[in-house]
Amino acid sequence: MTTAARPDTRPEKTGRGDGGSAVAVAPPPPGYRVAQLDDSDDRAAVRELREWGFVFESAPEDVDHEIWTLEPGRSVGVWDERGSGRPRLAAVHSSHQFRMPVPGGTRLPTAGLASVVVHPSHRRRGLARTMITTHLARSLDRGEVLSALHAAETGIYGRYGYGVATQPVTLRLGRRAELRGVDGVDGTGRTEGADVFVALETLDPSRHVAEIERVHTAVERPGWIARDTEALRTANVADPPSARRGHERMRIAVVRTHDGEPRGYATFRRQGSWSETGVPEGVVRVREAVTLDAAAARALWTTLTDIDLMASVETGDLAADDPLVHLLTDLRRTNLRVHDGLWLRLLDVPAALAAREYSGPVDVVLEVSDELVPANAGRWHLRSDGMAEVEVTRTEEAGHLALDVAELASVYLGTTSLAALAGAGRVRELVPGRLATAATAFGWPIAPANSWGF
């Protein structure tokens, strides 16, 4: 393993929640030390550890395409200082500084947890618990209310208070899949009078990043995290040769109005294929697709499903209520699948509950358990008139509903119903009649989603 040039000696802080109670940070085992990493001096060690953890190797031809998206001051490592040699990096995690929109439109400070890796030689020693609890502490110190991540392995994060907060869908569409009509859009995806049209182009960051982000940031949806740094915006359209794996270079379909205003886009690659009898069986694999209205969605997907020599289109993650799902006349042929998307963790329960709006009046006492952030545990009286007025107070009143902070995270953006979790035994109704009204209030008419990974 590559050793670090020098470990940072700055001590780690212990985070404190609203009530002043420390996060239960798990110490590393003897011979290991936790320290913030230097974005420059420790980069080679972090890169190699990420290759070990995520099972990849940077190809020589990818050097010119590398984009370092990790932000300075937000990466922490666990150093193995046993023995007489130089310290070795045994584990690492990092985070991004985001502002996540929640129901009602408020954007809450959010730590986007990323690059959580333990070297295979150091597994089963509690290093993951040390890193994640350290992350919770540092995030609270920065005033971040939420933490979000995409899980490489789904069995890990529930034990740290994370719950599945978005459930995207993917579909496989056949050639010329039948879509319902939309006013003004003809069967070719063009519109009468050319109000919108779709251009198929080779992706060029210098031309297309601005259009992509203009559309992406116009979306109003819980969980829809913006790419707030130049590095993240650039990495989103990166096209390293090794990533193609038999596909062509990255392409883009852009839906524009007659005056050039972008209304939607899809980044994609094609892979050509032929049957033994010479029938074209190519696949269009969409990486990210975003549209701002029904006409743009109809035009985009009509175009993508009618490219010469392509037999099918595989979508990337789409919101559960994406227009495509409701434009298709036959879902049975789409191989629609539901996945876990964002995992969410409420770092400051009262601040998070007070920041969102609710779909109806609610007056409920939530009895919350939280092993790692004691300030979140206890009974919280949530009152709302179903509009912008929300009050959250700690109370000694008897609880109406009992749930873990991970279950609260799963319902927080409106993805999952409190009633559904109660049906699975994950929420307990302590006072009959309180579940239904609370479940209605926590719901939201727009499905939460996030279209990209970090």
C-alpha positions as CSV (number, residue, x, y, z in Angstrom):
1,M,0.0,0.0,0.0
2,T,1.2,3.5,-0.7
3,T,2.0,5.4,2.5
4,A,1.0,9.0,3.1
5,A,3.6,11.7,2.9
6,R,2.6,12.9,6.3
7,P,-0.5,12.5,8.5
8,D,-2.2,15.7,9.7
9,T,-1.7,16.1,13.5
10,R,-4.8,18.3,14.1
11,P,-7.0,16.6,16.6
12,E,-10.6,15.7,15.8
13,K,-13.5,17.5,17.5
14,T,-16.4,15.9,19.2
15,G,-19.7,17.2,17.8
16,R,-22.5,18.4,19.9
17,G,-26.2,18.5,19.1
18,D,-28.9,21.0,20.1
19,G,-29.1,19.7,23.6
20,G,-25.4,19.9,24.2
21,S,-24.9,16.1,24.4
22,A,-21.8,14.8,22.6
23,V,-22.1,12.4,19.7
24,A,-21.1,8.9,20.7
25,V,-17.9,8.9,18.6
26,A,-16.4,5.4,18.5
27,P,-12.6,5.6,19.2
28,P,-10.2,3.7,16.9
29,P,-8.6,0.5,18.2
30,P,-5.1,0.7,19.7
31,G,-2.4,1.6,17.2
32,Y,-4.8,3.6,15.0
33,R,-5.3,7.4,14.9
34,V,-8.0,9.6,13.4
35,A,-6.9,12.9,11.7
36,Q,-8.1,15.3,9.0
37,L,-6.4,14.7,5.7
38,D,-4.5,17.2,3.6
39,D,-6.1,17.7,0.2
40,S,-2.7,17.8,-1.5
41,D,-0.2,15.8,0.5
42,D,-2.5,12.9,1.2
43,R,-4.1,12.7,-2.2
44,A,-2.1,9.7,-3.5
45,A,-2.9,7.6,-0.4
46,V,-6.6,8.5,-0.7
47,R,-6.7,7.7,-4.4
48,E,-5.1,4.2,-3.8
49,L,-7.4,3.5,-0.9
50,R,-10.4,4.4,-3.0
51,E,-9.2,2.0,-5.8
52,W,-9.0,-0.8,-3.2
53,G,-12.4,0.0,-1.8
54,F,-14.4,0.5,-5.0
55,V,-12.5,-2.1,-7.1
56,F,-11.1,0.0,-10.0
57,E,-7.8,1.1,-11.3
58,S,-7.2,4.4,-13.0
59,A,-5.9,3.7,-16.6
60,P,-3.0,5.8,-17.9
61,E,-5.2,7.3,-20.6
62,D,-7.6,8.6,-17.9
63,V,-5.0,10.9,-16.3
64,D,-6.1,14.0,-18.3
65,H,-9.7,13.3,-17.4
66,E,-9.2,13.1,-13.6
67,I,-11.2,15.6,-11.6
68,W,-10.7,15.8,-7.8
69,T,-14.2,16.5,-6.4
70,L,-13.4,16.1,-2.7
71,E,-13.4,19.5,-0.9
72,P,-10.4,20.6,1.2
73,G,-10.9,20.2,5.0
74,R,-13.7,17.6,4.7
75,S,-11.8,14.4,4.4
76,V,-10.7,12.3,7.4
77,G,-8.5,9.3,7.6
78,V,-7.6,6.5,10.1
79,W,-3.9,5.9,10.2
80,D,-2.3,2.6,11.1
81,E,0.6,3.5,13.3
82,R,1.5,0.0,14.5
83,G,5.0,-1.2,14.0
84,S,8.1,0.8,13.3
85,G,7.4,1.9,9.7
86,R,5.6,5.0,8.5
87,P,1.9,5.4,9.2
88,R,-0.3,3.8,6.6
89,L,-3.8,5.0,5.6
90,A,-6.3,2.3,6.7
91,A,-9.6,4.0,6.2
92,V,-11.0,7.3,4.8
93,H,-14.2,9.2,4.4
94,S,-15.1,12.6,3.0
95,S,-18.1,14.8,2.6
96,H,-19.5,17.5,0.4
97,Q,-21.1,20.8,1.5
98,F,-24.7,20.7,0.2
99,R,-28.0,22.5,0.8
100,M,-30.8,20.0,0.3
101,P,-34.3,21.1,-0.5
102,V,-36.9,19.6,1.8
103,P,-40.8,19.6,1.5
104,G,-41.8,23.2,1.2
105,G,-38.6,24.4,-0.5
106,T,-36.3,25.2,2.4
107,R,-32.7,24.2,1.7
108,L,-31.0,22.7,4.7
109,P,-27.2,22.5,5.3
110,T,-26.4,18.9,4.4
111,A,-23.2,16.9,4.6
112,G,-23.0,14.6,1.5
113,L,-21.0,11.6,2.9
114,A,-18.8,10.1,0.2
115,S,-15.7,7.9,-0.3
116,V,-16.2,5.7,2.8
117,V,-13.5,3.1,2.5
118,V,-11.8,0.6,4.8
119,H,-8.7,-1.2,3.3
120,P,-9.4,-5.0,3.1
121,S,-6.5,-5.6,5.5
122,H,-8.2,-3.6,8.2
123,R,-11.8,-4.8,8.1
124,R,-13.7,-6.1,11.2
125,R,-11.9,-3.7,13.6
126,G,-14.5,-1.0,14.0
127,L,-12.9,1.5,11.7
128,A,-16.1,2.1,9.7
129,R,-17.9,2.9,13.0
130,T,-15.1,5.3,14.0
131,M,-15.3,7.1,10.6
132,I,-19.1,7.5,10.5
133,T,-19.5,8.6,14.0
134,T,-16.6,11.1,13.5
135,H,-18.5,12.3,10.4
136,L,-21.6,12.8,12.4
137,A,-19.7,14.8,15.0
138,R,-17.8,17.0,12.5
139,S,-21.1,17.6,10.6
140,L,-22.8,18.8,13.7
141,D,-19.9,21.1,14.5
142,R,-20.3,22.7,11.1
143,G,-24.0,23.3,11.8
144,E,-25.2,20.7,9.2
145,V,-28.8,19.5,9.9
146,L,-28.8,16.5,7.6
147,S,-26.3,13.9,6.2
148,A,-27.0,12.1,2.9
149,L,-25.2,9.4,0.9
150,H,-25.5,6.9,-1.8
151,A,-24.8,3.4,-0.4
152,A,-22.4,1.0,-2.2
153,E,-23.6,-1.7,0.3
154,T,-27.1,-1.3,1.7
155,G,-26.6,-3.3,4.9
156,I,-24.2,-0.8,6.5
157,Y,-25.9,2.5,7.1
158,G,-29.1,1.7,8.8
159,R,-27.2,0.9,12.0
160,Y,-25.9,4.5,12.0
161,G,-29.3,6.1,11.8
162,Y,-29.6,6.5,8.0
163,G,-32.9,5.6,6.2
164,V,-33.8,5.2,2.6
165,A,-35.1,8.7,1.6
166,T,-35.6,8.4,-2.1
167,Q,-36.7,5.4,-4.2
168,P,-35.8,6.0,-7.9
169,V,-37.0,3.8,-10.7
170,T,-35.2,2.5,-13.8
171,L,-36.8,1.3,-17.0
172,R,-35.8,-0.5,-20.2
173,L,-37.8,0.7,-23.2
174,G,-38.1,-1.0,-26.5
175,R,-37.6,0.6,-29.9
176,R,-40.4,3.2,-30.5
177,A,-42.1,2.6,-27.2
178,E,-45.6,4.0,-27.4
179,L,-46.0,7.2,-25.5
180,R,-49.3,9.1,-24.8
181,G,-49.9,12.3,-26.7
182,V,-49.0,15.7,-25.3
183,D,-50.5,18.9,-26.7
184,G,-48.3,20.3,-29.5
185,V,-45.9,17.3,-29.7
186,D,-46.1,15.1,-32.8
187,G,-45.0,11.4,-33.1
188,T,-41.5,12.4,-34.0
189,G,-40.9,14.3,-30.8
190,R,-41.0,17.7,-32.7
191,T,-43.7,20.2,-32.0
192,E,-46.0,22.1,-34.2
193,G,-44.4,25.4,-35.1
194,A,-41.0,24.0,-33.7
195,D,-41.7,25.3,-30.2
196,V,-39.3,22.7,-28.9
197,F,-36.9,20.4,-30.7
198,V,-34.3,17.8,-29.7
199,A,-30.7,18.0,-30.8
200,L,-28.5,14.9,-30.6
201,E,-24.9,16.1,-30.1
202,T,-21.5,14.9,-28.9
203,L,-21.1,16.0,-25.3
204,D,-18.8,19.1,-25.1
205,P,-18.3,20.4,-21.5
206,S,-17.5,23.9,-22.8
207,R,-20.8,24.0,-24.6
208,H,-23.2,21.8,-22.6
209,V,-22.4,22.2,-18.8
210,A,-24.2,25.6,-18.7
211,E,-27.3,24.1,-20.4
212,I,-27.3,21.0,-18.2
213,E,-27.0,23.0,-15.0
214,R,-29.6,25.6,-16.1
215,V,-32.2,22.8,-16.5
216,H,-31.0,20.8,-13.4
217,T,-31.2,23.8,-11.0
218,A,-34.7,24.7,-12.3
219,V,-36.1,21.5,-10.8
220,E,-38.1,22.0,-7.6
221,R,-38.2,18.6,-5.8
222,P,-37.3,17.4,-2.3
223,G,-33.9,15.8,-2.2
224,W,-32.8,17.4,-5.5
225,I,-29.2,18.3,-4.6
226,A,-27.5,20.9,-6.8
227,R,-23.9,20.4,-8.1
228,D,-22.6,23.5,-6.2
229,T,-18.9,23.3,-7.1
230,E,-17.2,23.6,-10.5
231,A,-15.5,20.3,-9.8
232,L,-18.8,18.5,-9.4
233,R,-20.3,20.1,-12.4
234,T,-17.3,19.1,-14.5
235,A,-17.1,15.6,-13.1
236,N,-20.7,15.0,-14.0
237,V,-19.8,15.2,-17.7
238,A,-16.4,13.6,-17.5
239,D,-15.8,11.0,-20.2
240,P,-12.6,9.0,-19.4
241,P,-11.8,6.4,-22.0
242,S,-11.8,3.5,-19.5
243,A,-15.5,4.3,-18.6
244,R,-16.7,3.5,-22.1
245,R,-16.3,-0.3,-21.8
246,G,-17.2,-0.9,-25.4
247,H,-19.6,2.0,-25.7
248,E,-19.1,5.2,-27.7
249,R,-18.0,8.5,-26.3
250,M,-20.6,10.4,-24.3
251,R,-23.5,12.0,-26.2
252,I,-26.2,14.4,-25.2
253,A,-29.8,15.0,-26.3
254,V,-30.9,18.6,-25.5
255,V,-34.5,19.8,-25.7
256,R,-34.5,23.4,-26.7
257,T,-37.2,26.0,-27.5
258,H,-37.1,27.9,-30.8
259,D,-35.1,30.7,-29.1
260,G,-32.5,28.3,-27.7
261,E,-33.9,27.9,-24.1
262,P,-33.0,24.4,-22.8
263,R,-36.0,22.5,-21.4
264,G,-34.5,19.1,-20.9
265,Y,-31.5,16.9,-21.6
266,A,-30.2,13.3,-21.4
267,T,-26.6,12.3,-21.4
268,F,-26.1,8.8,-22.9
269,R,-23.8,6.3,-24.6
270,R,-24.8,3.8,-27.4
271,Q,-23.4,0.3,-27.7
272,G,-23.8,-1.3,-31.1
273,S,-24.7,-4.9,-31.3
274,W,-26.0,-7.3,-34.0
275,S,-27.8,-10.6,-33.8
276,E,-26.5,-13.7,-35.6
277,T,-28.9,-13.0,-38.4
278,G,-27.8,-9.4,-38.8
279,V,-30.6,-7.7,-36.8
280,P,-29.5,-4.5,-35.0
281,E,-29.6,-4.9,-31.2
282,G,-27.9,-1.8,-30.0
283,V,-28.6,-0.3,-26.6
284,V,-28.9,3.4,-25.6
285,R,-27.7,3.7,-22.0
286,V,-28.9,6.9,-20.4
287,R,-26.8,8.3,-17.6
288,E,-28.9,11.3,-16.5
289,A,-32.2,12.6,-17.9
290,V,-34.0,15.7,-16.7
291,T,-37.0,17.5,-18.2
292,L,-39.0,20.5,-17.0
293,D,-42.4,19.8,-18.6
294,A,-44.5,17.2,-20.3
295,A,-43.7,18.5,-23.8
296,A,-39.9,18.3,-23.2
297,A,-40.3,14.8,-21.7
298,R,-42.4,13.5,-24.7
299,A,-39.9,15.0,-27.2
300,L,-36.9,13.7,-25.4
301,W,-38.0,10.0,-25.0
302,T,-39.6,9.8,-28.4
303,T,-36.2,10.8,-29.8
304,L,-34.1,8.5,-27.7
305,T,-36.3,5.5,-28.5
306,D,-36.1,6.0,-32.2
307,I,-32.3,6.1,-32.9
308,D,-31.2,4.0,-35.9
309,L,-29.7,0.6,-35.1
310,M,-30.8,0.8,-31.5
311,A,-33.2,-1.9,-30.2
312,S,-33.7,-0.6,-26.6
313,V,-33.1,2.3,-24.2
314,E,-32.0,1.8,-20.5
315,T,-32.8,4.8,-18.3
316,G,-30.7,6.0,-15.4
317,D,-32.4,6.7,-12.1
318,L,-35.6,8.6,-12.5
319,A,-38.0,10.0,-9.8
320,A,-40.9,7.6,-9.1
321,D,-43.3,10.2,-10.6
322,D,-41.1,11.1,-13.6
323,P,-43.3,12.1,-16.6
324,L,-41.9,9.1,-18.6
325,V,-43.6,6.7,-16.2
326,H,-47.0,8.2,-16.9
327,L,-46.4,8.9,-20.6
328,L,-45.9,5.2,-21.4
329,T,-48.9,3.3,-22.5
330,D,-47.6,-0.1,-21.5
331,L,-45.5,-0.4,-18.3
332,R,-45.4,-4.2,-18.4
333,R,-42.8,-4.1,-21.2
334,T,-40.5,-1.7,-19.5
335,N,-38.9,-3.9,-16.8
336,L,-39.5,-1.1,-14.3
337,R,-37.5,-1.6,-11.1
338,V,-37.4,0.4,-7.9
339,H,-34.1,1.0,-6.1
340,D,-32.8,2.7,-3.0
341,G,-31.4,6.1,-3.9
342,L,-30.4,8.7,-1.3
343,W,-29.9,7.5,2.3
344,L,-30.6,10.3,4.8
345,R,-29.6,10.9,8.4
346,L,-31.2,13.6,10.6
347,L,-28.4,15.1,12.6
348,D,-30.6,17.7,14.4
349,V,-34.1,16.3,14.7
350,P,-35.9,19.4,16.0
351,A,-34.3,21.7,13.4
352,A,-35.1,19.2,10.6
353,L,-38.7,18.8,11.6
354,A,-39.2,22.5,12.0
355,A,-37.7,23.3,8.6
356,R,-40.1,21.4,6.3
357,E,-43.8,21.9,5.5
358,Y,-46.5,19.4,6.0
359,S,-49.3,18.2,3.8
360,G,-52.0,18.7,6.5
361,P,-52.5,19.7,10.1
362,V,-50.5,17.6,12.5
363,D,-50.3,17.5,16.3
364,V,-48.2,14.5,17.4
365,V,-45.6,13.5,20.0
366,L,-42.8,11.5,18.4
367,E,-40.8,9.3,20.7
368,V,-37.5,9.1,18.9
369,S,-34.6,6.8,19.6
370,D,-31.1,7.7,18.5
371,E,-28.2,5.7,19.8
372,L,-25.4,7.9,18.4
373,V,-26.8,11.4,18.9
374,P,-28.4,11.5,22.3
375,A,-29.6,15.1,21.8
376,N,-32.1,13.7,19.2
377,A,-33.5,11.1,21.5
378,G,-36.7,11.6,23.5
379,R,-40.1,13.0,22.9
380,W,-40.7,15.8,20.4
381,H,-44.1,17.6,20.1
382,L,-44.7,18.5,16.5
383,R,-47.4,20.9,15.7
384,S,-48.3,22.4,12.3
385,D,-51.3,24.0,10.7
386,G,-50.5,22.2,7.5
387,M,-48.9,25.4,6.0
388,A,-45.7,27.3,7.0
389,E,-46.4,27.4,10.7
390,V,-44.4,24.6,12.4
391,E,-43.5,24.3,16.1
392,V,-41.2,21.5,17.5
393,T,-40.6,21.3,21.2
394,R,-39.1,18.8,23.6
395,T,-41.8,17.4,25.9
396,E,-42.4,15.1,28.8
397,E,-45.9,14.2,27.4
398,A,-46.6,10.6,26.6
399,G,-45.5,9.7,23.0
400,H,-48.1,9.0,20.3
401,L,-45.7,7.3,17.8
402,A,-42.4,5.6,18.6
403,L,-39.7,5.2,16.0
404,D,-35.9,5.2,15.4
405,V,-34.2,8.2,13.8
406,A,-33.6,6.0,10.7
407,E,-37.3,5.5,10.2
408,L,-37.8,9.2,10.7
409,A,-35.3,9.9,8.0
410,S,-37.2,7.5,5.6
411,V,-40.4,9.5,5.9
412,Y,-38.8,12.9,6.2
413,L,-38.8,13.8,2.5
414,G,-42.1,12.2,1.8
415,T,-40.9,9.0,0.1
416,T,-42.3,6.4,2.5
417,S,-45.5,6.5,4.6
418,L,-45.4,6.3,8.3
419,A,-48.3,3.9,8.0
420,A,-46.3,1.7,5.7
421,L,-43.5,1.5,8.2
422,A,-46.0,0.8,11.0
423,G,-47.3,-2.1,8.9
424,A,-43.8,-3.5,8.8
425,G,-43.4,-3.1,12.5
426,R,-40.8,-0.3,12.2
427,V,-43.1,2.4,13.7
428,R,-45.3,1.8,16.8
429,E,-48.6,3.6,17.3
430,L,-48.7,4.2,21.0
431,V,-52.0,6.1,21.0
432,P,-54.7,4.8,18.6
433,G,-55.8,7.2,15.9
434,R,-52.6,9.2,15.7
435,L,-50.9,7.3,12.9
436,A,-53.2,8.2,10.1
437,T,-53.1,11.9,10.5
438,A,-49.4,12.0,11.0
439,A,-48.8,9.8,7.9
440,T,-50.9,12.2,5.8
441,A,-49.0,15.2,7.1
442,F,-45.6,13.7,6.4
443,G,-46.5,12.8,2.9
444,W,-45.7,15.1,-0.1
445,P,-47.3,15.4,-3.5
446,I,-43.9,15.5,-5.3
447,A,-41.7,12.4,-5.1
448,P,-38.3,13.2,-3.7
449,A,-35.3,12.4,-5.9
450,N,-31.7,13.1,-6.8
451,S,-30.5,12.5,-10.3
452,W,-26.8,12.0,-9.8
453,G,-24.3,10.3,-7.5
454,F,-21.6,11.9,-5.4
